[in-house]
Amino acid sequence: MSKPAPSARAHVPFVSVDNMMSLVHHIGIERFLVDLAGEIEADFRRWPEFDKSPRVAAHSKVGVIELMPVSDGRLYAFKYVNGHPKNVKEGLQTVTAFGVLSDVDSGYPLLLSEMTILTALRTAATSAMVARHLAPAGADTMALIGNGAQSEFQALAFRALVGVRRLRLYDIDRAASEKTMRNLAGLGFELCACRTPEEAIEGAEIITTCTADKQYATILTDNMVGAGVHINAIGGDCPGKTELHPDILKRARVFVEYTPQTRIEGEIQQMAADFPVVEFWRVLTGEAPGRRDAREITLFDGVGFAVEDFSALRFVHERLAGTAFFEPLDMIADPDDPRDLFGMLQRAVPEA
């Protein structure tokens, strides 16, 4: 017996890795980053509307698998994401992810998407969006410490949103810096591969730290950080993983996404439970000041939060209209009578 044709509502758009790459190039990488940053900022400005919770994490000795849910009452989103630093040595990605966007009224999924590439884009867009409000005026030089999979995305986002033109690169693995140099060559940056973190931060108004090892590391020490810089600390993103000496945090004004999650996973996991931080959405709504003077050290302790994934999935869903950058998936059972799911199953039994 032939299978009944599913209704259009049973078809859910699926964005594969190939689809995502095609969509990004269709829009343009820097245009994509700028527009995505705008969507993330808009959602941060309505932060109280979201039903939020720290991510649900399953930790092991070698990594973590997480679910990141959030809803604004109209749409619901979640992301499945892992973080396994040891994967690089096995030829695997440190981070892989997929996500779902759903309609709250019906509970039906609206989109299923890869989010390995999309997470890299939304992380860079968020970092640059925050820096646009906190970095020193006219900043055009950034130190990129940790030159793995995120580095090029950060570079392009900071140029598009902040105006960074000069990049000073450092990684403990020289091959990673060489990879980043190759990928960014010819894209209009002034590039310098450095031998030490100290050399990398010379003359940098913005310092981005994004290393992979799951350990309490000290990538930056207090004496390395001068007055007036903005630190974009995005590598400390799970328990037991940090990059900055605690004394840097004591000197800086620290901004976070969602405090309950960042106290578990961010740089501030090293600090006392009452260590003062500012949730960044308050800067956007005018409830808290951003950079207060030219000598202040601002620090974004970015661990990645579900609202950013919500924004990214919503952004992709909207941009798919009129394109062919998705595949319809028949993933929702759709019996003629909603109460007769068993009857639908029986009608699909093949003839002997």
N, C-alpha and C positions, 0 to 999 in steps of 0.2 A: 504494500500500500504506500502510495507517495505521501511524503510529509507535507502537511498544510503549510502554505506560505505564511511566514510571520508578518504581522502588521508593521507599519513604519515605526510605531512606537517601541517595538521590540528591538529595533536596530539601534545600537549605541555606537557613536563615532569612536573609533580607536585610532590613536596617533602612535604609530610605530616609531622606532628610531629613525628610519629613512624618512617617514613623514615629517618628523620634527625638524630634521636637518633641512628638508626642502622648504618647510614653512619659514624657518629662520632666514634662509638665503632669499626667499621670496620677499620678505619684509626688509632684509638687510640687518646684519648683526648689531651694529650700533643703534640703528633705529629701533630694533627689537628691544635692546637694553633700555633705551630712553623711555619708550612707551611702557614697558613693563615696570620700570621704576615709578612712573607716574601712577600706574594702577596700585602698586604697593603703597605708595604714599597716600593715595586716596583712601585705601582701606585702613591704614594706620590712623588717619584723621577721624575715623568712625570706630575706633578701637573698642569703646564700651558696648557697641552693638553685638560683639562676637561672644559666643559661648566658648570659653578657652579653658585649656588644661595643659599641664606639662605632657610631653610625649610619653607614650607607653613603651617602655624599653625592656628588652631581654638581653642582659649583658653576659658575656663570656670572657674568658681570659684573653681571647684574641680579637674581640670586636663586639659589636652591638647590632641588634635588629630592632627597629623602632616603627611604631605607628604614630602618625601625627594628625589628629582629628581637630576640626574646628567648624563652626557654623555661624552664620549671621541671621538665622531664622528663616531665610528664604532658600539659601543654598548650603549644602553640606559638602565638605571635602576632607579627604584623608590622603596621606602619603605613606607608603611602605618604603623604608630606606634602611640600608645597612651602612656600617662604617667598620671596615676591616683593614687597618694599615698594613698587615702582613701580606695582603693580597698582591701588592705590587711585585713582591719577590716571586710570586707564582704566575705572573703574567695576567693577573686579574685586576679589575677596577677596585679601588679602595671603597668607593661609594657607588651603589646602584639603587635605582628607585623607580617606582611607578605610582600613579595617583588616580583617584576617582573624584569626579564632581557630580553631585546628585541634587535632585529637586526635593526640597523638604516636604512639600505638600503631598507628593505621591510616593516619595521614597525611591523613585526610579533613578537609576544612574543616567547622567547626561553625557558623560565623557569618561573614557578610559585612556590614559596616556602614559607613555614612557616619561620618566622624570629624572633620568641620569643626566642628560643634557640640560633639561629644563631646570634642574636644581642648580647646576653650575651657573646658568644664566640668572636665576632669581637671587642667588647668593651675591653675585657681582652687582646686580642692580640694586639690591638692598644696601650693600656696603657703600656704593657710590651715592645713593640717595641720602644716606645718613651723613656722609662726608660733605655733601653739598651744603648742609646746614651747620656742620661743626668744624670743618677744616679751616685753616687760616685763609684769609682773603688772598686771592691771587696765587694760591699754591699750584705749582706746576711740576714738582719733582716728588716722586714716590719711590721708596725702597720696598721691594717685593722680596720678603724673606720666606723662602719656601716656594719653589718653582715647579710644583706639580701640576695636576690637571686643572686647578682653579686659576692659575696665574694669568694666562692670556685673557680670560674673561674679566678678571679684575682690572687688568690694564686697559682694555677697551671701554669698560664701563666708567672708569675714572677719567678717561680722556673725554668721553661723550658727555658726562654729567658735571665734572669738576674742572676740566681743562688741563689735566696732567699730560705733559709731553715728554718728560724725562723719566726714565726708569732705571733704577739701580738694583741689580738682581743678585741674590745670593741663595745658594742651596748647598747643603753639606755634600750632595751628589753633584759634581760639576756637570755631569751629563744632563741633568734636569735644567740647569741654567742654559746650557747650549741648545737644548730643545726649545726653550722659551725664546731665546735669541733668534733661532731660525724661524719660528712661527710668526714672530712680530717684525721680522726684517721686511723693509719695504712698506710698512704700514704707517710711516710718518713719525715714529718715536725716535728719540735719542736714547740709545741703549748702552748700558755699561754692566758687564759681568764682573762681580766683585769677589775677592778672595776670602773676605771675612764679613760677618754681620756689621762690625764696626765700620768697615769701609763702605758698606752698602748704605748706611744711614747718614753718611756725610752729606750735608746740604739738603737732605730730604725734609720737606714740610709734612709729609704723610708717610707713615710706616705701616705696611700691611704685613702681618705675620700669618702664615698659612702652612704649617708643617703637619705631617701625617702621623708621626710616632705617638702611640698611646702611652704617654709617660708624663710625669711631672718634670717638664723640661724648663730650662731658663734660656730662651732664645735671646731675650733682651734683659740686661741688668740695669739697675737704677742709674748708674753713672753714664750709661749710653744715651739716655733720653734727655734732650735739652728742652728748655722752656718753649712753649708755643706750638708744639707739634700735635698732630692728630694721629692716634694709633688706631688702626683698623685690625683688631685682634679676632680672627675668625677660625684659628686652628684649634683652640681649646673648646671642643664641642661635645665632650662626654666626661663622665666621672673619671678621675685619675689622669686627665690629659690637660695640661696647661703649657703656656709658652712664656709667660712674663714673670719676672721676680715680683713678689708681693709689694716691695717698696715702691714700685712704679705705680701700682694701683693706689697707694696711699697718697701719692703726689698728684694724681690725676682726678679729673671729674669723670666718673664712669657712667656710661649710658648703656642700657640693655633693652632687649625686646620685651620679654615677659619674665619678671623677677623670679617667680617660683621655679621656673625651668633653669634660668641662668645660674641661680645659686647652687644647683646640682651639677651643672655641666660646664659652666663658663670659667673664665679666669677668677671670678669672685668666689669659686668654691674653696679657694685658699684662705678666704677672709672670714671674719666673724659674721655670724648670722645677721647682725644689725649693721653691717658695713653699708654706708649710704650709696644708693644708686638712683639714677633717673630713668624711668621708662621713656623711651624716645618719643612715643606718641604724644606725650605731654609737651614736648618741644613744638611739635607740629600744630597743636591746638592752642598754643600760647600759654599753657598752664605752668611751664617751666622755661627758663632761658636756655638757649644753646650756648655757643661760645660767648664768654663774658668779656674777655680781653685778649690782647695779642699774645700774652705770655702764658695763658692757661694751657695746660695739657688736657686735651679731650681724648677719651678712650671709648671706643665702641666695642663692647664685649659681646660680639655677635655669635650666637650658637645656632641660629636658624630657627624660626618659629612657624607654626602651622598657618598663620594668617598670610605669610609670604607665599606659601604653597597654594593656598586658596586663591590669592590674587593671580598667581601664575596660571593655574588651571582655568580660572574664569577668563583670563586674557586670551589663552589659547583657544578656548571654546568659542569666544566671540570672533576671533580672527579666522576661524575655519570656514565661516560662511562664504559661499561663492568660490571655494577652492576645492581641489581634489586631494588635499593633503591629509586624508584620513580614509579608513576602511570601515564600512558598516559591519558591526558584529551582531549576530543573532544570539544575544545572551540573556534575554528576558522571556520566560515562558509566557505565551499569550493565547490561552484557550478561548474559544468562542464564548463559553460560559466561565467567568472567573472562578466559579465554585467547582468546576469540573476539570481539575488538573489531571486526575487519574484517567478520565476519558480521553484527554488529549494524548497522554502517554500511550494508551492502548491503541489509538488510531494510527500511531506511528510504527506499530509492529509490522515488520516486513512479511509479505506473503510467502508461504512455504514453496 
